[in-house]
Amino acid sequence: MASTVEKITITLPDGSTEVHQAGETVRETLSSCCGEALASAVAARVNGQMVDLSRPVLEDASVGLVDISSPEGLGVLRHSISHIMAQAVQDIFKGVKVTIGP
């Protein structure tokens, strides 16, 4: 017996809807409508929750992009850069411990 692929409804940033396969990533679901905008996106919002673009969408959802030039996008960029900097410091100075702080 063939397995059925679950279909979900995605509400796009412009309010229109599309039917997609459950399990597609946010990037895949938005590629048809937001191709150019994806180039400057650093994250997305799925049902209001900020997620990575590689997050699978498993149920009906409202999906939108977080652009790098937005205040939220800048926060994502700064957070990611802090991880890269911490890794570089640990690579250069063996035995260094990183902490949490502003």
N, C-alpha and C positions, 0 to 999 in steps of 0.2 A: 504494500500500500504506500503510495507517495505521500510524503509529508506536505502539509500546507504551510505556506509562508504567511505569517501574520502581517496584515496591512495596518498601518496607523495613519492618522490624519495630522499633518503638520500645518500649523497656522504660521504663515510667513510674516516678516516685518511689515509688509504693506497691508496686512489683514486678509489676504487671499489664503486659500488652503490648497494643499497638494496631498495626494496619497503616496506613501512611501512604505518600503519594507521595514518592519521592526528590526532594530539592530544596526541600521545605517548610522554612520557618525554624523555629528552636527554638520561638519564640513560637507559631507556627501549630500545631506538633505538641503543645504543652502546653495550648493554649487550651481543649480539650474537657474535660480532667481537672482543670486547675489554674487556672481562670479568675480566681478571687478572689486566689489567691497571686501571679498575674502582676502584679497592681497594685503590689506592693511588691518585685518582683524587679528586680535591677540587672544580672544576668548569669545564666549557666547553666553546668552541667557536662555535657559530652558525652563519654562514655567516660572520665570522670575529668579531662578537660581543661577549664579555664575558658574560656568563649567568650561572645561577645555574643549577645543574644537574636535578632538578625537573621541569625545565621549559618545557612546552609542545612545541613540534615542529608542527607547523600548515601548513607549506608549504614546497616545495622542498628546501633542504638546504644542505650545506656542514658543517659537524659536526666534531669536534675534542675535545680531552680532555686537560685539564690543570692539570699537575701533581704537587703534593705538593712540589716536590723537585726542580721545575723550579722557576726562579725568579718571574714569575707571580703568581705561586702557593703559594710561600712564602708571597707575598703581600696579597693574599686572606686570608691566615691563620692569618697574623698579624692583618688585618682589623677585622676579626671575633673575635679574642682574645681581641681586644680593646673594643668591645661591651660587651663581657662577663665580663671583668674587671670593666667596668663602672657600669654594673648592680650589681656586687658584692659590689662595693664601696657604691652605693646607698642603698643596703640592710643593710650594716653594719652601715653606718652613715646616719641616717634619716634626710631628708631635704637637702641633698647635691645635687647640680646642676652640671650636666656635661656640658662641653663646647667642641667646636671644636678646634682642634689645633694639632700641631705635637707632 
